[in-house]
Amino acid sequence: MNPDTLLTAPWHIQLHAVCALGALVLGVVQLTAPKGTLPHRAFGYIWVGLMAITAVTAIFIQSGGTFSWIHIFVPMVLISIVHLSWRARKGLTTGHRRIALNLFFGALLIPGAFAFMPGRLMQATLFG
């Protein structure tokens, strides 16, 4: 493990990684904890904030000054968190649950797995 790789990265990459990791941990809590409670709602606001920061900071992470295919997740996340929040406020729990699961798996776990591919910063950080 080589944490210096991440610690010497630009601030927006560090913020992106910390928020993504926080969203991952809090997402697991949200998916396993009781729904409809005050903590679920409070943690939901925090989770949405972490996801939004993760998406926005991703815009500034470019390879050679250009966007890559993984940047397609940025608008997807930003649009989805608006729909997620709207459905929660309207009490549309089925749609809210579906969007939350899609975001967790499709915008957090799948792109997160690509972060650990050879040659990527997180792969170098974790595996040296």
Protein Blocks (a to p, Z undefined) as FASTA:
>chain_A
ZZklmmmpcfklmmmmmmmmmmmmmmmmmmmmcehiaklmmmmmmmmmmmmmmmmmmmmm
cghhiacfklmmmmmmmmmmmmmmmmmmnopaklmmmmmmmmmmmmmmmmmmmmmgghia
klmmmnZZ
